[in-house]
Amino acid sequence: MNNIESLAKASKDLMLKEPFYGLLLMSLNKQWSTKKVPTAGVGLNRINYELVINPEFWETLSLDQKKGILKHELLHIAFFHLTDYSHLSDKETLNIAMDLEINQYIDRSWLPEQGCFLDKFPELNLHERMGTRYYYDKLMEAKKEDEECMQRICSAMANGEGTCELPNGDILDLPNHNWGSFDELDESTRKLVQTQTKHIITQVADQVEKSRGNVPGEFEELLRRLRHVEPAKFDWKGYVRRFTGKSVKTFTKKTRRKYNKRTPENPGLRIKRKNHVLFAIDTSGSVSTNELKECLNEMYHLKKTGADVTVIQCDTAISNIAPFDPKKDFTVHGRGGTEFQPVIDYYNEHQRHYSCLIYFTDGECYAPERAKGSILWVISSQGTPNFGDKAFPGQTIQLPA
């Protein structure tokens, strides 16, 4: 069996035993290299991750060990080890702390006996599943107090040795994660990678749950935070309901509950109408990041009413028009001055396609001219309506703080 076939077998076995990790593995690009890594590791492919495996090392592993190394690398990604800990200066100690954390979530029979485990440091009294930062701080404290275990580890690392004999006689493989490319990322790219990681984890969890599988307990709290949505500050369902008569989308659905007068043997037809909302976002520089988050939260709840939502972003000019998909990352365009008129002109021209226009803003601009149709101005909780001397068209609400 060649390396590609054995990787496929290990991946399939991991998928059957732990679907979450199997699906996460499927999302990665895989690469074989004897030069990039001595064993296996994860790296960046633009803002996505890739798994690099040394084929010579791979051939020495049993099937269980292959599953163990795959899950080990996946946990480094899923626990944000590659993006969230670059500020910690002692990388050698950090490598041990990371492995101490993630190896607790892997069947020990899948890992080498020389791996990093809590019971190899009895003198440090390490508690279970406390997170990388906890283990890093405990190891750094032991290093500062010149504990014998850390003396031996530091001495072995200084001599370039790959293993170390601990005071209790155990042999410890010294992890050598080389993630220099992540340390060199600028802040904006790092945030993109973090966002992409969150998206991948949430997407994988959704797939597992849809197939009635179980998401590992170690990700329950993380997913709870990632999926958390603030309650709506406005009754979007009630507002949208008032525009049902102006729906621009009508479609039929077959149903057995309704009698078909023309052909009794066929199901009846139910006529349904769907609202199509044009949601404008003021992306000028005066609108803060918190206000934009508030906007996205309200837009999410608007989408949950069943309406189609098209987002139009504008500062002094329209910068982007696209359908809103709450499952995809949202990119803000603009961040210049403020003008409402470009959106109003667009809405006037395309009004027949939309049930209404909803305009989110901080209110710092003069009222537009020639506004027609149904318009709702949503002022952010931090905003102050300042439309000049002229009355602004339509209705206005301000979100509560």
N, C-alpha and C positions, 0 to 999 in steps of 0.2 A: 504494500500500500504506500503510495507516494504521499508527500507532505500535504498536498492540497486535499487529497481524499481523507487523510487522517484528521485534518482540520475540520472538514465537513462532517465527519463522524462525531468528533468531539463537540462541535457546535450543535448538531442534532440531538445528541445525548443531553447537553446542557439545556436545550430548548424543552425537552420532554420533562426533565427533572425540575427545572426552574425557568419557566417561560419568560419571566421578566428579563432575566439576564440573557436568555437566548435571543429575544427580540432586540435588546440593546446591542448585542454583538452584531446582529444583522445590519444595524445602522452604520457600522464602521467600515471604512475602506481598509483592506488588509494588504500587507506588503511583506515579502520575504527579503531578508538582507543579513549577510554575515558581517557587514561593516558597520551598520548603524547601531546595532545593539548586541551585547554578548548573549543575552537570553531572550527577553521580550519586553516590549514597552509601548507606550502610547505617545503619539506626537500630533502635531497640527497639520491639517491639510486645508489651508486658508482659515476659515473659522470653524471647520469641522475636525473631528478627531480621526486618526487612523491608527491601526494596530500594526506594529512592526514586530516580526518574529524572526529569530535566528534559526534557520532550518537545521543546522547542526545540533543546536541545543534541543530543538523540538523532537528530534529523532531519539533522544535519550530518555524521553518521558513516557510513563505509562498513560493509559487513557484517562484514569482519574487525575493524574498529575497535570495532564493537558487541560482538563476541565478546570482544575484549580488555578492554573496560571492565567487562563482566560478570564475567570471570574475575578481574580486578583486585579488584573489590569482594568476591567470594567468598573470595579469598585473605586479605583483611583479617579476615574472620570465622574462617576455618580456622586461621590462625596466631595467633588469640586477641589480635589487636591492640586490640580494643575493650575488653578486660577486664583484660589483664595488664600494661599499661604506664602506668596512670594516675598512678603514683607518680613518674614521671619529669617533672621540672618544665618543661623547655624544649620546649614542644609543637611549635613551628615546626621545630626540629631533629629532633624525633621523627617528624614527618610525612615528612621527607625520608628518614630512616633506614628507616621502614616501607616506603616505595615502592622504595628501593634493594634491599630484601630481596625483595619479592614480584614485582617486574618481571623478576627473573632466571628466574622460572618461567612466563613468558608469551612466546609467539612474538613476537619483536621487531617483525615486520611488522604485528602487531595493535595496536601501541602508537604514539603520536605520537613523532616524532623528538625533541621537546623534553622527553620524559619523563625520569625519574630513572634513570640507568644508571651502573654502576661506572666505565666508561671516561670519564665526564665529570669524574672526580676523580682524574686520573693522579698528581697530587702527593701524594695521601693513601695510595697503595699499598693499596687495599682488596682483600681476598681474597673469593673467591666463596662464596656460600651459608653465611655465618657467623652469620646471625641478626640480628634487629633491634637487640638490645642492643649487639652488636659495632659496628654501623654508627653507632649513637647515640654510643657512647663515642669512636669515632674522629673523628666530626664535632665533638663537644664539645671534644676535644683540639685539633683544628685551629682551632676558634673561640677557644680560650684562647690559642693561640700566634699568633693574628692572621694566619692563612693568608689569602692574597688571595681564594681562592674563597669562604671564609666571610665575609670582609669584604663582598664584593659581594652575597652572598645576604642578609646581615643588613641591608644598606643598602636593597636592593630591597624587603624585607619591611617595613622601617620606613616606606618611602614608599608602602606599599599597592600595590606593583606585583605583577602576576601572573607575570611572567617576569624572568629575570636572565641577563645575558651573562657567562659564566665566562671565566677568564683564557685558556683555550685557544680561545676564540671560539665555543664551543657555547652555544646558548640552552637554558636550563633552565626548564621550567614549575614554578612553586613550588606544591607541593600544599597544599591548604587543607581538610584534614579537620576537620569541626566535630562533635566527639563529646562535647560538653558534657554531654549527658544521661547518658553512661556515667561521666563523672567525678563526677557527683552521686549515684551509686548508693551505698546503704549496703552494708556488708560482706556481710550475709546475702543480699541480692538479687544482688550481684555473684557470689557463690558459686553461686547458683541458675542464673544466666546461663552461668557457666563449665561447670557440670554439664550443662546443656541443650546447650551447644555440643559437649561431648565425646560426648554421646549421639547427636546428629545426625551427627557425623563417623563414629562407629563404625557407626551404622545404614546410612549411605550406602555405606561401605566393604563392609559385609556384602552389600548388594544387588548391588554391582558384582562381587564375588567369586562370588556365587551364579549370576550370569549369565555367568560365566567371563571377565569383563573384568579389566583390570589397574588396581590402585590406584596413583596416581602415587608415584614414588619418594620425593618430599618428605614423604610422610605415613607411610612405613614405620616409622620410629623412633617417631613419635607414637602410631601404632596399636599398636605393640609395648608401649608403656608403658600405654596405655589398656586393653588386653586382658590385661595381666599378672595372673595369679591365683596366689597363693601355694599350694604343695602342701597337701593336707589333713593335719591333725595327728592324725586319727583314721580308722580303717578303717570308713567309713560303709557301704561295699558289703557287708562281712562282717556288720556289725551289722544292716542292713536285711534281709539274706537270712534271718536267724533268725526273722523275723516273717512270712515268706511264707505260712505256714499261717493267719495271722490277717488275711489280705488282705481288704479290704472292697470291692475292685473286681475284678470278673471280666468279661472280655470275650473274644470269639472272633475269630479271624482266619482267612480262607480261605487255603488253601495247596495247591498241586498236588503237594507232596511226600508228603502224607498221603492214604491211600486212603479214599474215602468208601464205607462198606459199604452204606448204604441206597440211594444213587444213584451208582453207579460213574462215570457220565458227568460228575458235578459234582466240584469240588475238595473236599478234606477240610477239616475245621475244627480249628484249633489253639486250645486253651483257654489263655488267659494271665491271670495274676493280677497286680494292681498294688497296692503298699502305699500307704497314705495316712497320712502322718506329721503329727501336730500338733506344731509347733515353737514353743515358748514362749520369748520373749526378755524377760529382766529389764531393763527400761528405766529403772530407778531412777537417781537422780543419782550413786550411788556407782560405777556402771558407766561407765568412761571411754570416750572416743571410740575409742581404740585397741582396747579390748576389744570394742566393737560392730563394728569392722572385722573383727576376728578371728572374731566370730560370723557375719557375713555371708559370709566366705570359707568357713567350714565348712558353712554352709547351702547355698552354691553347689555344693560337692562332694556334699552329700547329694542335691541335686536331680539331679545328673548320674548317680546310680545308677538313675534312672528312676522314683523314688517321687514321688507327688503330695505337695506340702508346703503345709500351711496354717500361716501365721504368726499367732501370737496375742501381742500386746504387752501388758505389764502392769507397772505400778509398784506402787501400792497398790490399783489397780483396773484392769480390762481396758480398754485404750484403743483397740485396733484388732484386727480379725480379717480376714485377707485371704489369698488364694492367693499363693504366692511365684513371681514371674516374674523370673528373673535378668537379663532384657533391659531391665527397667524400673528407674527410680530408686527407691531405697528410702527412705522417710520414717520417721524415728523419732518415736514419740509417747510422752508421759509425762515422765520425768526428775524424778519426785517421790521418795517413800519406797519401801519394799519390802514386798510381801506376796505369798507364794506361793499362799495359799488360794484366791483368785478363779479362778486357772487350774485348780487341782485340782478345784474344784467344777464348772467348765465341762467338764473332761475326764470326770469321773464321770458327768455328765448325758448327754454325747454320745459316750461311749466306743465304742459300736457302729460309729461312723463312721470310727474311726481304728485303725491297726495299733499305734501306740504314741505316747507323749508324750515328747518330748525338751525339756528345760528348760535353757536357757543362762543362766548367772548368775555373779556374782562370789562367791556363797555367803554374803553378809552378811545372813542372816535366819534366823529360827527355822523348824524343820521344820513342814510343814503337817499338818493332821489329815485323817483319813478318805480317804487316797489309795488308789486302786484301779488295777488294770491294769498294763501294762508301762510303766515310767517310767525314763528315763535322765537323770541330772543331769550337765550338762557345765559344769565350773567353768573359768572363763577362766584363761589362763596367769598372769595377775596376781592372781587371786582367792585367797581363803582360806576354805575351808568352815567356816562358823560357824552350824550349825543348832541351837544350844542343847543341852540335855541329852538330847532325844529323838533316836532314830535316824531318819534320813530314809528314806523309802520308795524301793524300786527299787535301781538300780545308780548308781554315781557314778564319773566319770572326771575328771581334770584335764588340760587341754591343756598340752603342754610349751611352755616358753618359746622 
